Amino acid sequence: MKFKMQDKQNQLIERISDKHLVVGVDIAQQFHVARAVNFRGIVVGDPLAFENNEEGFASLLIWIKNLQKLNNLDTVIVGMEPTGHYWINLSRWLSKQNIEVVTVNPHLVKRNKENRDNSQSKSDKKDALVIADMVKNGYYSYVRYTSESFEKLRVLMSNRDVVVKRLVSSINQLNRWVDIVFPELRQVFKEVTAKGAIATLRLFPSPIELSIMEPSEIIVGWKSIMKRQPGLKKAQLLLQAARKSVGTRQALDAYKFHLEQLLEEYDLAVTQLERVEKQVSDVLNKIPFAKKLLTIKGISEISLAGILGEAGDLSGFSHGNSLLRHAGLHLAEASSGKWKGQIVISKRGRSRLRRFLYLATMSLVMNNQEFKAIHSHNVKVKKMKKMKSIMKLIGKLARIFVGIAKRNESYCPEKLQHLTSLAA
């Protein structure tokens, strides 16, 4: 079955009836602004500015009820931009009051702001009216409220991204420190983050200190903080490198202090990363279909957690193509008359979901025999470019994920092998 976006768009438009009060809310940190229109786009009532708290939300509800009563409208739909995190509390509060909440794309709001007055002017009242118009015309998306497990994954994976950035930053600074003070350390240890290299930096922070020591003293130092440590040969090589070091010998006290702080930051980031990944693993174990997705060779817990954290419950998607559109991986074409532009990926969706779908697919191409065979067939037989083949495999992965989640079935490698044999 092919997924048709046009059918969905028609349904969104048809849902807005003559009994609807369509409300647009311009979101801000402290004060929101609401405007209302009927199904034809005629402005109803005066604008309302309300605070981002319980009292403000209650005033919005009273305003909506009054407009419904005055205009004999039975149903309400409230649209808003998903601006940062400021919209979340309002949308959840309205949902608890049995009021339907939808979101509009901020990019489309910018594109549609001149529809009414043919002016590039911008204000909170105007933006709220533009949002209401867009909802009335069917340019909105449903708010996908996820269960607690999926929200936990999203928070944890967002936290993990922050920790990973800090870890990478600390590693880069450690590399810079080594380049300045002890560049020969890389002749002994390939990576600055190797356990032996980190232990050496902790115990002997400068080549001058190392150069006056004996190999046996270095080994004793390693044994004090490492369960498995390098041997005598590595210690002798380290001594030779230290005695021939061309690293700076000025301001060594300041460099030692800097190294001490860098190692503290590195240790903290490593510990926090281990803790957050442990939490991610625990949450995944509580999601029934996650265990079945992890049986696919090449899918890691981190990549799956990133996908589920951004997409939510995959069983709620009607088709794998819906997941691709949610990620912004659907295709966009520009053409006019005889001219036909290049077809590109729209990238109008969740960037973190795109990243994890791409990483998961690359892992499958390297580790999963079925995906590896399909990719090889695409490149060698169909003469596709490698990246185009990867994009097609991302679509296949999305359909597999949604199919497994919706039907609660296990991964079947034979189905992919059958497709590969037919293609061959």
C-alpha positions in Angstrom: 0.0 0.0 0.0 1.4 3.4 -1.0 1.1 6.2 1.5 -0.6 9.3 0.0 0.1 12.6 1.7 -2.7 14.3 -0.3 -5.4 12.1 1.4 -4.2 13.1 4.8 -4.2 16.8 3.8 -7.8 16.6 2.6 -8.8 15.0 5.8 -7.2 17.8 7.9 -9.2 20.4 5.9 -12.5 18.4 6.0 -12.2 18.2 9.8 -12.8 22.0 10.2 -16.6 22.4 10.1 -18.9 25.4 10.4 -19.3 24.7 14.1 -15.6 25.1 14.8 -14.0 28.0 16.7 -10.4 28.1 15.4 -8.0 29.7 17.9 -4.4 30.6 17.1 -1.9 31.2 20.0 1.4 33.0 19.6 3.7 31.4 22.1 6.3 33.4 24.2 8.2 32.8 27.5 5.9 34.9 29.8 2.9 36.2 27.8 0.9 34.4 25.1 -1.5 36.1 22.6 -4.6 34.4 21.2 -6.8 35.2 18.2 -9.9 33.4 17.0 -11.6 32.9 13.6 -14.5 30.8 12.3 -14.3 28.1 9.6 -14.4 30.8 6.8 -11.5 32.8 8.4 -13.7 35.7 9.7 -12.1 37.1 12.9 -14.2 36.4 16.0 -13.8 38.5 19.1 -10.9 40.6 20.3 -7.3 39.5 20.9 -6.4 38.1 24.3 -3.0 38.4 26.0 -2.6 36.0 28.9 0.2 34.9 31.2 2.1 31.6 31.1 0.6 30.3 34.4 -2.5 28.7 35.8 -4.4 32.0 36.0 -3.5 32.9 32.4 -4.6 29.5 31.1 -7.9 29.8 33.0 -8.5 33.2 31.4 -7.9 31.7 28.0 -10.5 29.0 28.7 -13.1 31.6 29.8 -12.4 33.6 26.7 -12.9 30.6 24.5 -16.2 29.6 26.2 -17.5 33.1 25.8 -16.7 33.2 22.1 -18.4 29.8 21.6 -21.5 31.0 23.3 -21.7 34.3 21.5 -21.2 32.7 18.0 -23.0 29.5 18.6 -20.0 27.3 17.9 -19.8 23.8 19.5 -16.2 22.7 18.8 -12.8 24.3 19.5 -9.4 23.6 18.0 -6.4 25.5 19.2 -3.2 25.9 17.1 0.2 27.0 18.2 3.8 27.0 17.1 6.0 24.5 18.9 8.3 27.3 20.0 11.1 25.9 22.1 9.6 24.3 25.2 7.2 27.2 26.1 4.2 25.6 24.4 4.3 22.2 26.2 2.6 23.2 29.4 -0.2 25.1 27.7 -0.9 22.3 25.3 -1.0 19.7 28.1 -3.3 21.9 30.2 -5.7 22.5 27.3 -5.8 18.7 26.5 -6.8 18.1 30.1 -9.8 20.4 29.5 -10.8 18.3 26.5 -9.8 20.9 24.0 -8.0 19.7 20.9 -4.5 21.2 20.4 -2.6 21.1 17.1 0.7 22.6 16.0 1.7 24.6 12.9 5.2 24.7 11.3 7.0 27.9 12.3 8.5 28.1 8.8 5.0 28.1 7.3 3.9 30.9 9.7 6.7 33.0 8.3 5.7 32.3 4.8 2.0 33.0 5.4 2.3 36.2 7.4 1.5 38.5 4.4 -1.7 36.7 3.4 -4.1 39.1 5.0 -2.4 42.5 4.8 0.3 42.1 2.1 2.8 43.5 4.6 6.0 42.1 6.0 5.1 43.6 9.4 5.3 41.3 12.4 3.5 41.3 15.8 2.2 38.9 18.3 -1.4 39.6 17.4 -0.7 39.2 13.7 1.2 35.9 14.3 -1.7 34.5 16.3 -4.1 35.4 13.5 -1.8 33.8 10.9 -1.7 30.6 13.0 -5.5 30.5 13.2 -5.8 31.0 9.5 -3.3 28.1 8.9 -5.3 25.8 11.1 -8.5 26.8 9.3 -6.9 25.9 6.0 -5.7 22.5 7.2 -2.0 23.3 7.6 -1.5 21.8 11.0 -0.2 18.6 12.6 -1.6 16.6 15.5 0.2 16.8 18.8 1.7 13.3 19.5 1.5 12.9 23.2 3.6 9.9 24.1 3.6 7.7 27.2 6.0 8.2 30.0 8.6 5.7 28.7 9.0 7.5 25.4 9.2 10.9 27.1 11.9 9.5 29.4 13.8 8.4 26.4 13.6 11.8 24.8 14.8 13.6 27.9 17.6 11.1 28.5 18.8 11.2 24.9 18.8 15.0 24.9 20.8 14.9 28.2 23.1 12.4 26.6 23.8 14.7 23.6 24.8 17.5 26.1 27.1 15.1 28.0 28.7 13.8 24.8 29.4 17.4 23.6 31.2 18.1 26.9 33.1 14.8 26.7 34.3 15.6 23.2 35.2 19.1 24.2 37.3 17.8 27.2 39.0 15.2 24.9 39.9 17.9 22.4 41.4 20.1 25.1 43.4 17.1 26.5 44.8 16.6 23.0 45.7 20.3 22.8 47.5 20.0 26.2 49.5 17.0 25.1 50.5 18.7 21.9 52.0 21.6 23.9 53.5 19.8 26.9 54.2 16.2 25.9 53.6 15.5 22.2 55.8 12.4 22.3 53.1 10.7 24.4 51.4 9.6 21.2 54.4 7.6 20.2 53.7 5.4 23.2 49.9 5.4 23.3 47.9 5.8 20.1 45.0 7.7 21.8 45.2 10.2 24.5 42.0 8.7 26.0 43.6 5.2 26.2 43.6 3.9 29.8 47.4 3.9 29.9 47.7 7.4 28.6 45.1 8.8 31.1 46.9 7.0 33.9 50.2 8.5 32.8 48.8 12.0 32.7 47.3 11.6 36.2 50.5 10.3 37.8 53.3 12.0 35.8 51.9 15.2 34.3 55.1 16.4 32.7 58.0 14.8 30.8 60.5 16.4 33.2 59.1 14.4 36.1 59.1 11.2 34.0 62.7 11.6 32.7 64.2 11.2 36.2 62.3 8.0 37.1 63.0 4.3 36.6 60.8 1.9 34.6 59.9 0.0 37.7 58.6 3.1 39.4 56.4 3.9 36.5 54.9 0.3 36.5 54.3 0.6 40.3 52.4 3.9 39.6 50.3 2.3 36.9 49.5 -0.7 39.2 48.1 1.7 41.8 45.3 2.9 39.6 44.9 0.3 36.9 43.8 -3.4 37.1 45.6 -4.2 33.9 48.6 -2.1 33.1 51.3 -1.9 30.3 54.5 -3.8 30.9 58.2 -3.0 31.2 58.7 -2.4 27.5 56.0 0.3 27.4 57.5 1.9 30.5 61.0 2.0 28.9 59.5 3.5 25.7 57.7 6.2 27.7 61.0 7.1 29.5 62.8 7.4 26.2 60.1 9.7 24.8 60.1 11.8 27.9 63.8 12.4 27.8 63.7 13.5 24.2 60.5 15.6 24.6 60.3 18.9 22.8 57.3 20.0 24.8 57.3 23.4 26.5 59.1 23.8 29.9 57.6 27.2 30.8 54.7 27.8 33.2 54.6 24.1 34.0 52.7 24.7 37.3 49.9 26.4 35.4 49.8 23.6 32.8 49.7 21.0 35.6 46.8 22.8 37.2 45.0 23.0 33.8 45.5 19.3 33.2 44.1 18.5 36.7 40.9 20.4 35.8 40.7 18.8 32.4 40.9 15.3 33.9 38.2 16.2 36.4 35.9 17.3 33.6 36.8 14.2 31.5 36.0 11.9 34.5 32.7 13.7 35.2 31.6 13.4 31.6 32.6 9.7 31.4 30.7 8.9 34.6 27.6 10.9 33.6 27.6 9.2 30.1 27.7 5.7 31.8 24.8 6.7 34.1 22.6 8.1 31.4 23.2 5.1 29.1 22.3 2.8 32.0 19.0 4.7 32.5 18.3 4.4 28.7 18.8 0.7 28.8 16.4 0.3 31.8 13.7 2.3 30.0 14.1 0.3 26.7 13.5 -2.9 28.7 10.0 -1.6 29.6 8.9 -1.1 26.0 7.6 -4.4 24.6 8.4 -4.0 20.9 11.8 -2.5 21.7 13.1 -5.9 22.5 12.0 -7.2 19.1 13.7 -4.3 17.3 16.9 -4.9 19.2 17.0 -8.5 17.8 17.9 -6.9 14.4 21.6 -7.3 14.1 23.2 -3.9 13.9 20.7 -2.0 15.9 22.2 -0.7 19.1 20.3 0.5 22.2 21.5 4.1 21.8 20.4 4.4 18.2 17.0 2.8 19.0 16.5 5.0 22.0 17.3 8.1 19.9 14.6 7.0 17.3 12.0 6.1 19.9 12.7 9.2 22.0 12.0 11.5 19.0 9.3 9.5 17.2 7.4 8.2 20.3 5.3 5.1 20.0 6.0 3.8 16.4 2.7 1.8 16.4 0.9 5.2 16.2 2.3 5.8 12.7 0.1 4.7 9.8 3.0 3.9 7.6 6.8 4.0 7.5 6.6 7.0 5.2 4.8 8.9 8.0 7.9 8.3 10.2 10.1 9.6 7.4 8.0 12.7 7.1 8.1 13.2 10.8 11.9 13.2 10.5 12.0 15.5 7.5 13.4 12.7 5.2 10.6 13.0 2.6 11.6 14.3 -0.9 11.0 17.8 -2.1 11.0 18.7 -5.8 11.1 22.0 -7.6 10.0 22.1 -11.3 8.2 24.5 -13.6 7.2 23.9 -17.2 10.2 22.3 -19.1 12.5 23.1 -16.2 12.9 20.4 -13.6 15.0 21.1 -10.5 16.9 18.7 -8.4 15.0 16.5 -6.0 16.3 16.9 -2.4 15.5 15.8 1.1 13.2 18.4 2.7 14.8 18.4 6.2 11.5 19.7 7.6 11.3 17.6 10.6 13.2 16.4 13.7 16.9 16.6 13.1 17.8 14.3 15.9 15.5 11.6 14.5 17.1 12.0 11.1 20.5 11.6 12.7 19.7 8.4 14.5 17.9 6.9 11.5 21.0 7.5 9.4 23.4 6.1 12.1 21.2 3.0 12.5 21.1 2.4 8.8 24.9 2.8 8.5 25.4 0.3 11.3 23.0 -2.1 9.5 24.9 -1.8 6.2 28.2 -2.6 8.1 26.9 -5.4 10.3 23.6 -6.8 9.0 23.9 -9.3 6.1 20.5 -8.5 4.6 21.0 -4.8 4.5 24.6 -5.2 3.3 23.4 -7.4 0.4 20.7 -4.9 -0.6 23.2 -2.0 -0.4 25.7 -3.9 -2.5 23.0 -4.7 -5.1 21.9 -1.1 -5.3 25.5 0.2 -5.8 26.9 -2.6 -8.1 23.9 -3.7 -10.1 21.5 -0.7 -10.1 24.5 1.7 -10.3 23.1 3.9 -7.6 25.3 6.4 -5.8 26.1 5.1 -2.3 24.3 7.9 -0.5 21.1 7.4 -2.6 21.2 3.7 -1.6 21.6 4.7 2.1 18.6 7.0 1.8 16.5 4.1 0.3 17.6 1.8 3.1 16.5 4.4 5.7 13.1 4.2 4.1 13.1 0.4 4.3 14.3 0.6 8.0 11.4 3.0 8.8 8.9 0.6 7.3 10.3 -2.3 9.1 10.3 -0.5 12.4 6.7 0.7 12.0 5.5 -2.7 10.8 7.1 -4.5 13.8 5.6 -2.0 16.2 2.1 -2.0 14.7 1.8 -5.8 14.2 3.9 -6.8 17.3 5.8 -9.3 15.2 9.5 -10.3 15.2 12.1 -9.3 12.7 12.2 -11.8 9.8 15.5 -11.8 7.8 14.0 -14.1 5.2 11.7 -11.4 3.9 14.6 -9.1 3.1 16.6 -12.0 1.7 13.6 -12.9 -0.5 13.5 -9.3 -1.8 17.3 -9.4 -2.5 17.0 -12.6 -4.5 14.1 -11.2 -6.6 16.2 -8.1 -7.3 19.1 -10.2 -8.3 
